[in-house]
Amino acid sequence: MHSVLQRIEGFSAAEEFFDFFGIAYRPEVVHVNRLHILKRFNQYLSRTPIPDDLDDASAWDLCKQYLAQAHDDFVRSSAAQEKVFKIFQEQDGKSVSLDSLKTSLLSRKRSS
C-alpha cells in the first residue's frame, strides 16, 4: 500500500480527508453524503489504484483529484441518482412506502 494511503487509512471523518488534501468542500453536501462520498472515493481508488512506486507528491495529487471528484459527484447529483450503495441500486429509484416497511418488519418478527 502506498504511503499516502497508509496515512489516510486511520481517518474516521470525511472532513479529515478534505482537510488533509486541502480540498474546499460544501459542508451541507458532506453532512448529508459523507459515506457516499467516501465510498465513491474508494471506488475511484479501486478502478485506478495508486502504484506503490509512485512518488508521494504524485500519489497525493491523484488522491486529491479522486476525492474532489467524489465530492463534486454529489454536488451535481444525489445519493439516489449516484447509486453508490446497494440499496439504491436494488431500488432503482423506486420509493418504499412506510406501510410496506411495517409489514416487512412484522413478518420478520413473526418468523423469528
Secondary structure, 3 states (H helix, E strand, C coil): CCHHHHHHCCCCCHHHHHHHHCCCCCHHHHHHHHHHHHHHHHHHHHHCCCCCCCCHHHHHHHHHHHHHHHHHHHHHCCHHHHCCCHHHHHHCCCCCCHHHHHHHHHHHHHHC
